[in-house]
Amino acid sequence: MNKLFVIVFCLLCTHHVFAQNKYVDSLINWLQTHPEQDTTRVMMTHRLAYRLSEIDPSKAWIYAKQSEELATKIGFIKSISLSNINYAILETNEGNYENSAKYYMKAIEFAEKIDFVRGKSISYNNIGDNYLKLKNYDKVLEYSNIALKLNEKIDEKRGQAINKEQIGQVYYLKKEYDKAFKSWNESILLMKGIDDLNMDITLSIDIAKYYLAKNDIKTAFEYLNSADSLATSS
């Protein structure tokens, strides 16, 4: 069982990095051929910083700062909020949770100025994710549920699915397996019709974990095989 989990995760990571590299290359090419200092360039540098956060953090910091500097220059508040989210993600990746929280709160502060609900929901969810890493489960639930309410307000289905998946992780780690199963299935329903391979794989593995906890090895393997098939399908 452990070997199959490792195989699935390795396939997921390989696919993810390959897709990330292709997307990063396309963004760099775009920036090289579009010198205009406008909101489109701000968003492209923001996206580049976000994608690079997992594969080249030092370059991600450079693009995140470029995005914030140009956004500040032209008064693009939404992207100032997004830049702080990028900073927070990079601090989290380095294990600097206190600095990360400061950036998320700054992102929320700017998002409040223009009622950028999605920016607020992402920030609150990711603060919850930081607490998940710190194993403070009550805080994870607190911030994930704030994010969930915000995503419900704007009918952001994928955001809600991410929130519920994270909430399910808390219940699973607390060994409240039926609550985890319920939350993960709600996430699956929200993802219907949304093309997101990584979430599909994550949720298949989650359900496999539930059945493994229930000692239903046969069903757990079925979901692991489903995750394996998804990971190798593209």
Secondary structure, DSSP 8 states (H G I E B T S, - for coil): -HHHHHHHHHHHHHHHHHHHHHHHHHHHHHHHH----SHHHHHHHHHHHHHHTTT-HHHHHHHHHHHHHHHHHHT-HHHHHHHHHHHHHHHHHTT-HHHHHHHHHHHHHHHHHHT-HHHHHHHHHHHHHHHHHTT-HHHHHHHHHHHHHHHHHTT-HHHHHHHHHHHHHHHHHTT-HHHHHHHHHHHHHHTTT---HHHHHHHHHHHHHHHHHTT-HHHHHHHHHHHHHHHT--
